[in-house]
Amino acid sequence: MIHSEHHRKHKYPNPPSLAKLGLEDPEPQKRKSGKALTKPKKFRFQLLHDWLTDHYDPCRLADIGGGKGLLSYMLQQNSWNATVVDPYDQSLPTKYKDINSGSRVRISKEETVPRLARSFEPAIAQNFDLLLGLHAHGCNLSIIDAAKSHYCDFVLMPCCVIDEPSVPPPNIHWLPWLANYATQKGFEIEFFKLNFKGQNIGFRGKRAAI
């Protein structure tokens, strides 16, 4: 059952450990170097792109709260049908860094990505196979509900409870509470971690087999 509470009064407990999420670093004491070094937050789109292409075949993806659309653009280059769903209509960046090769990639001013310049609503999900929320404020519960109603999978990297209709009770962290909510909706949950600074833990929900 969802516990309602004003988000401004909610106090975060410490996040769950990587061990509790099944994400324990196999070599926690080993000093990292080179490509293993933790990346700045600005590279989260590149890292998430690599994770998505490793775990999913190209499909119709809704990039909810996708901002300028860099992630959708990179996915398009790998034959994905990715659409940004964001009420603020923004242009693509002019360049980005390929963290695998270290090279700079320029984006022509003429290039675009499909966009829905509107806030996310559950009905939007009927046109997609996969719903993605990367730090999508106020959309996490709605994404799970929409995925349930329209038989989609989802990937979430939740940041905070701002503008969410409900929040966990005291002493329960937002991340596992949200994952448990998805489990109760019938999804199979898998946590993952990306190598950038900040809130870099997410989980994906897979539709349970019928």
PABA-369277 format. One record per residue (C-alpha): x, y, z. Coordinates in nm, 4 decimals. Layout:
N
ATOM, X, Y, Z
...
END
This chain:
210
ATOM, 0.0000, 0.0000, 0.0000
ATOM, 0.1299, 0.3490, -0.0850
ATOM, 0.2004, 0.5750, 0.2099
ATOM, 0.1153, 0.9409, 0.1368
ATOM, 0.3305, 1.2112, 0.2895
ATOM, 0.4337, 1.5603, 0.1832
ATOM, 0.7675, 1.5227, 0.0053
ATOM, 0.9228, 1.8283, 0.1700
ATOM, 0.8904, 1.6648, 0.5104
ATOM, 1.0389, 1.3361, 0.3973
ATOM, 1.3835, 1.2580, 0.5387
ATOM, 1.6038, 1.0196, 0.3486
ATOM, 1.7644, 0.7388, 0.5481
ATOM, 2.0964, 0.6082, 0.4242
ATOM, 2.0670, 0.4343, 0.0861
ATOM, 2.0839, 0.0555, 0.0790
ATOM, 2.4286, -0.0933, 0.0408
ATOM, 2.5460, -0.2356, -0.2899
ATOM, 2.5537, -0.5773, -0.1255
ATOM, 2.1843, -0.5551, -0.0359
ATOM, 2.1037, -0.4666, -0.3970
ATOM, 2.3186, -0.7470, -0.5335
ATOM, 2.5660, -0.4957, -0.6796
ATOM, 2.8666, -0.5465, -0.4556
ATOM, 3.1907, -0.4480, -0.6285
ATOM, 3.3853, -0.7743, -0.6744
ATOM, 3.7118, -0.5853, -0.6129
ATOM, 3.6167, -0.3015, -0.3750
ATOM, 3.9717, -0.2467, -0.2504
ATOM, 4.1412, -0.2393, -0.5885
ATOM, 4.2530, 0.1084, -0.6944
ATOM, 4.0794, 0.2137, -1.0145
ATOM, 4.2582, 0.3698, -1.3090
ATOM, 4.2048, 0.4472, -1.6758
ATOM, 3.8592, 0.3544, -1.8070
ATOM, 3.7615, 0.2166, -1.4665
ATOM, 3.7744, 0.5623, -1.3036
ATOM, 3.4375, 0.7018, -1.2036
ATOM, 3.3075, 0.9402, -1.4715
ATOM, 3.1587, 1.2864, -1.4119
ATOM, 2.7795, 1.3100, -1.4153
ATOM, 2.7834, 1.4688, -1.7633
ATOM, 2.8733, 1.1280, -1.9087
ATOM, 2.5622, 0.9568, -1.7682
ATOM, 2.3947, 0.9564, -2.1116
ATOM, 2.6856, 0.7758, -2.2777
ATOM, 2.7044, 0.5209, -1.9971
ATOM, 2.3307, 0.4584, -1.9995
ATOM, 2.3382, 0.4279, -2.3793
ATOM, 2.5995, 0.1538, -2.3521
ATOM, 2.4016, -0.0266, -2.0824
ATOM, 2.0778, -0.0111, -2.2822
ATOM, 2.2360, -0.1415, -2.6018
ATOM, 2.3976, -0.4238, -2.4035
ATOM, 2.0704, -0.5311, -2.2412
ATOM, 1.8007, -0.4645, -2.5028
ATOM, 1.7458, -0.5045, -2.8721
ATOM, 1.6499, -0.1831, -3.0568
ATOM, 1.2882, -0.0939, -2.9848
ATOM, 1.0458, 0.1948, -2.9431
ATOM, 1.1748, 0.3846, -2.6394
ATOM, 1.0224, 0.6826, -2.4578
ATOM, 1.3022, 0.8956, -2.3096
ATOM, 1.0941, 1.0620, -2.0376
ATOM, 1.2354, 1.3920, -1.9184
ATOM, 1.5028, 1.3499, -2.1873
ATOM, 1.6071, 1.7161, -2.2006
ATOM, 1.8157, 1.8013, -2.5052
ATOM, 1.7829, 1.4471, -2.6360
ATOM, 2.1458, 1.3323, -2.6449
ATOM, 2.0610, 0.9831, -2.5210
ATOM, 1.7852, 0.9444, -2.7802
ATOM, 2.0192, 1.0701, -3.0497
ATOM, 2.2863, 0.8142, -2.9647
ATOM, 2.0298, 0.5362, -2.9530
ATOM, 1.9040, 0.6398, -3.2954
ATOM, 2.2526, 0.5791, -3.4306
ATOM, 2.2071, 0.2168, -3.3174
ATOM, 1.8725, 0.1721, -3.4963
ATOM, 1.6509, 0.2472, -3.1960
ATOM, 1.3232, 0.4345, -3.2372
ATOM, 1.3757, 0.6745, -2.9450
ATOM, 1.1478, 0.9685, -2.8657
ATOM, 1.2064, 1.2427, -2.6078
ATOM, 0.9042, 1.3131, -2.3875
ATOM, 0.9699, 1.6471, -2.2193
ATOM, 0.7573, 1.9631, -2.1823
ATOM, 1.0607, 2.1828, -2.2541
ATOM, 1.1516, 2.1792, -2.6220
ATOM, 1.5319, 2.1961, -2.6505
ATOM, 1.7825, 2.1592, -2.9306
ATOM, 2.0372, 1.8803, -2.9438
ATOM, 2.3864, 1.9634, -2.8138
ATOM, 2.6389, 2.0456, -3.0846
ATOM, 2.8892, 1.7825, -2.9701
ATOM, 2.9596, 1.5129, -2.7160
ATOM, 3.2474, 1.2887, -2.6145
ATOM, 3.2605, 0.9225, -2.7090
ATOM, 3.3942, 0.7828, -2.3820
ATOM, 3.4901, 0.4527, -2.5453
ATOM, 3.7188, 0.6051, -2.8088
ATOM, 3.7896, 0.9367, -2.6359
ATOM, 3.6978, 1.1286, -2.9522
ATOM, 3.4659, 1.4266, -2.9885
ATOM, 3.1517, 1.3692, -3.1945
ATOM, 2.9891, 1.6692, -3.3608
ATOM, 2.6144, 1.6893, -3.4189
ATOM, 2.4907, 1.8882, -3.7169
ATOM, 2.2454, 2.1712, -3.6451
ATOM, 2.0084, 2.0093, -3.8939
ATOM, 1.9826, 1.6847, -3.6961
ATOM, 1.6872, 1.6283, -3.4643
ATOM, 1.5248, 1.3572, -3.2576
ATOM, 1.1519, 1.2828, -3.2350
ATOM, 0.9988, 1.4781, -2.9497
ATOM, 0.6723, 1.5044, -2.7610
ATOM, 0.6851, 1.8504, -2.6049
ATOM, 0.4560, 1.7630, -2.3163
ATOM, 0.4628, 1.6189, -1.9689
ATOM, 0.4475, 1.2428, -1.9418
ATOM, 0.1006, 1.0932, -1.9183
ATOM, 0.0266, 0.7194, -1.8879
ATOM, -0.1567, 0.7096, -2.2230
ATOM, 0.1702, 0.7949, -2.4006
ATOM, 0.3034, 0.4495, -2.3088
ATOM, 0.0723, 0.2733, -2.5538
ATOM, 0.3053, 0.3730, -2.8406
ATOM, 0.6257, 0.2349, -2.6845
ATOM, 0.7941, -0.0895, -2.5862
ATOM, 1.0264, 0.0530, -2.3199
ATOM, 0.9807, 0.3500, -2.0855
ATOM, 1.2961, 0.5198, -1.9563
ATOM, 1.3211, 0.7645, -1.6681
ATOM, 1.6711, 0.8983, -1.5955
ATOM, 1.6310, 1.1226, -1.2896
ATOM, 1.2788, 1.1989, -1.4157
ATOM, 1.1355, 1.4071, -1.1313
ATOM, 0.7735, 1.3375, -1.0483
ATOM, 0.7327, 1.0618, -1.3087
ATOM, 0.8603, 0.7429, -1.1478
ATOM, 0.5357, 0.6073, -1.0055
ATOM, 0.3503, 0.7129, -1.3189
ATOM, 0.6031, 0.5303, -1.5390
ATOM, 0.5551, 0.2069, -1.3440
ATOM, 0.1764, 0.2386, -1.3564
ATOM, 0.1824, 0.3172, -1.7286
ATOM, 0.4128, 0.0227, -1.8005
ATOM, 0.1693, -0.2027, -1.6167
ATOM, -0.1360, -0.0680, -1.8000
ATOM, 0.0178, -0.0756, -2.1479
ATOM, 0.2335, -0.3858, -2.1118
ATOM, 0.5736, -0.2149, -2.1441
ATOM, 0.9055, -0.2741, -1.9761
ATOM, 1.0748, 0.0160, -1.7981
ATOM, 1.4153, 0.1387, -1.6815
ATOM, 1.4368, 0.3855, -1.3923
ATOM, 1.7210, 0.5721, -1.2284
ATOM, 1.5195, 0.7565, -0.9630
ATOM, 1.6710, 1.0642, -0.8052
ATOM, 1.4310, 1.2073, -0.5486
ATOM, 1.0661, 1.2235, -0.4459
ATOM, 1.0034, 1.5779, -0.5764
ATOM, 0.6533, 1.6071, -0.7274
ATOM, 0.5761, 1.2376, -0.6761
ATOM, 0.2179, 1.1739, -0.5579
ATOM, 0.3369, 0.9438, -0.2778
ATOM, 0.6577, 0.8798, -0.0864
ATOM, 0.7864, 0.6060, 0.1451
ATOM, 0.7096, 0.6037, 0.5147
ATOM, 0.9827, 0.7235, 0.7540
ATOM, 1.3062, 0.5230, 0.7617
ATOM, 1.2432, 0.3612, 0.4227
ATOM, 1.4676, 0.4692, 0.1352
ATOM, 1.3047, 0.5813, -0.1895
ATOM, 1.4934, 0.3406, -0.4185
ATOM, 1.3978, 0.0023, -0.2637
ATOM, 1.0488, 0.1295, -0.1837
ATOM, 0.9945, 0.2203, -0.5479
ATOM, 1.1341, -0.1138, -0.6635
ATOM, 0.9020, -0.2927, -0.4222
ATOM, 0.6093, -0.0955, -0.5631
ATOM, 0.6999, -0.2239, -0.9096
ATOM, 0.7295, -0.5787, -0.7780
ATOM, 0.3792, -0.5513, -0.6359
ATOM, 0.2634, -0.4474, -0.9831
ATOM, 0.3908, -0.7775, -1.1187
ATOM, 0.7314, -0.6787, -1.2589
ATOM, 1.0522, -0.8758, -1.2258
ATOM, 1.3124, -0.6310, -1.0911
ATOM, 1.6855, -0.6116, -1.1559
ATOM, 1.9117, -0.3426, -1.0076
ATOM, 2.2123, -0.2011, -1.1914
ATOM, 2.4861, 0.0548, -1.1317
ATOM, 2.6547, 0.2890, -1.3801
ATOM, 3.0039, 0.4320, -1.3419
ATOM, 2.9311, 0.8031, -1.2928
ATOM, 2.9305, 1.0298, -0.9883
ATOM, 2.5993, 1.0971, -0.8176
ATOM, 2.2839, 0.8853, -0.8029
ATOM, 2.4035, 0.6123, -1.0352
ATOM, 2.1887, 0.3166, -0.9262
ATOM, 1.8781, 0.2163, -1.1148
ATOM, 1.6558, -0.0804, -1.1781
ATOM, 1.4651, -0.2248, -1.4673
ATOM, 1.1240, -0.3829, -1.4636
ATOM, 1.0497, -0.6749, -1.6901
ATOM, 0.6980, -0.7901, -1.7560
ATOM, 0.6364, -1.1209, -1.5853
ATOM, 0.5726, -1.4085, -1.8221
ATOM, 0.2031, -1.4831, -1.8742
END
